[in-house]
Amino acid sequence: MKIAIILGSTRPTRISPQLGTWIADALRHHGLEVDIVDLAKVDLPFLNEPEVPSLHHYRNESTQRWSSMVTQYDGFVLLSAQYNWGYPGVLKNALDTLYDEWRGKPVSVVTYGGHGGFQAALALGLVLRGLRMRTLATNPQITIHDDIDRDTEGNLTDVDRMMKPYETAFSNVAQEFLALNS
């Protein structure tokens, strides 16, 4: 089963690449094929298609590339920071640019923030239902404590220590994906 972890933040001081790498390694440990898709590197203009995505008449090369990329995956982990009780607009745009490509695909919503990103998870859940994705039962919410050590660039200095409490949750995410593939 081929899984994409979509990094839903593009802020310069984001920690999602570090978290995404840790999560990818945890899922690979259970035998899943995992890629990290960084929305900061995907050229995806803001909703620039003249027709609605459900018609699947993509005119723009950026949308066609995004469609091809998303189609190759069997499931997704959406890794999202919580911003002002919601999730980043770049992730909303990435989801809304397509429609059929998401339908029926399993997804785990992984949010993070000072309180785990509960509100972002709620907001994403509504959108994922609209896209008719299959949300897994395990959707970890990672609490970023104020005392987490960072270097001068804002990077986490000990991701393994910070993520240790979430090992079982990500093992469960992997098992859920694997069960869908058997």
N, C-alpha and C positions, 0 to 999 in steps of 0.2 A: 504494500500500500504506500503510495507516494503522497506525502503531506507537505503543505507549505505553511510555514510560520510567517504571517504577514505582519511586519512591523508597522504599527499604526501611528507612529509619531515621527515627525520630521524636524523637531526642534534641535538646534545645534547642541544643546546640553542634555539631550535625551539619554536614557539608560537602556532603551529597548534593544539596541544591538547586543549589549552584554547579556541581558535577560534572554533574548532570543537564542543566542549561542548556547547558553546553559540549557534551555528547554530542548533545543535540537539535540544536544548530546544525550539528554535524559531519554528522549524518545528513540533515538538511534540505538541506545543500550538495549532496548526491547525489540529491536529488529525492524523498525520502521525506516523507510527512506524519507529523509527530511531535507528540504531546502528552506533557506531564509529568503523571503522576498521583502526587500527594503523599499518602501514607498518613496523614500528620499531619492532613490536611484531609478524609479520608474517614471518615465516621461508621460504623465497623465494629466492633461489640461482639465480645467474645471468644466465638467458637463458641456462639452462643445459639440456633441452630435446633434444634428437637426431633427432626428426622429427619436422616439422613446426607445430605450434599450430592449424592451420586450419584442419589438419588431425584428431585431437582429440585423438591421440594415446599416452596418457600420461603414461610414465613409472615410473616417480619419484613420491614418496609419497607426496612431498611438492607441486608439481603441481596438483596432484589429490585433495589434501586438499584445495588449492587455488580455483580450479575449483568448488568444492562443495560449498565453501563459497560464491563465486560470484554468482553462480546459484540461491541461495536462495533469492536474492534481486530483486525487481521490478524496481528499479532505483537507481541512484547514484548521490552524490555530490562529485566531485573531488576537494579537498582543497589543493591548491598548492602555495608554495612560488615561487617567481620569483628569479632565480639564473642566473646571467649573461645573461639576456634577454631570458632565457629558463626556463624549469621546471626540478626538480630533477630527476636524473637517476633512483632512486628507484621507482618512479612513472612510468616512461617509461618501466622499467622492469616488473612491475606488470601488466601493460596493455598488453605488448607484449608477456607475458607468455601464455596468452589465446587468443582465437579469437571468437568462436561461442558464448561463454558465455556472451559476451558484445553486440552482434548483436541485434539491435532493441530496446535496453533498453534506457530509457530517462536518461539524465545526465545534471546537472548544473555544469559548470566550475566556481569555486570560487578561484580567485587568490588574493594574497596579496604581498605587497612590498612597497617600497618608493614611487612608482607612481602607485600603484594598481595592478601591475602584468600584464599589457596589453600584453607585448611580450610573456609571458608564456601562456596566454590565446590563443593567435594566434597559437603558436606552438602546444598546446594541441588540438586545433580545427582541425588541419590537421590530427592528429592521430585518433581522434574520428570519423572523416569522413571515414577514412580507415577501422576502426572497425565497421562501419555502425551503430553507436550509434545515438540516436536522441537527439541532443542538445536542451535544453530548450531555450526559448527566453530570460529568465532572468539569467544572469551569473555575479553576483556581483564581483566587483574588489575593494578590501579593501586597502585603502591607510594607510600605517603605518608611521605616522609622527614622526620626530625626538624627539618631545617633549612628546611622550607617556611615562608615568611613568612605570618603571620596578623596581622589587626588586633586591636584590644582586645576585640572580640566573638567572636573565634575564626574569623572568615571568612578565606578564602584571599585574599591580596592580588594574586596574579598567576596566575590559573587557566590562562591561555594558556601561560605558560612551563612550568608543572607538567605540563600535558597534551600538550605538543609531542611527547614521545617516543611518544605513543599515537595520533597522527594516522593512521598507516598501518593500525593495528588497527581503528580505527573506520571507516575507508574500506572495509576488508574486511567489517566487519559490515554496512554499507550495501549492498555489492555482493551479499552473501549473501541479504539480504532481497529485493533487487530481482530476483535470479535466481529466487527462488521465485514471483515474481509474473509472470514472463514465460512 
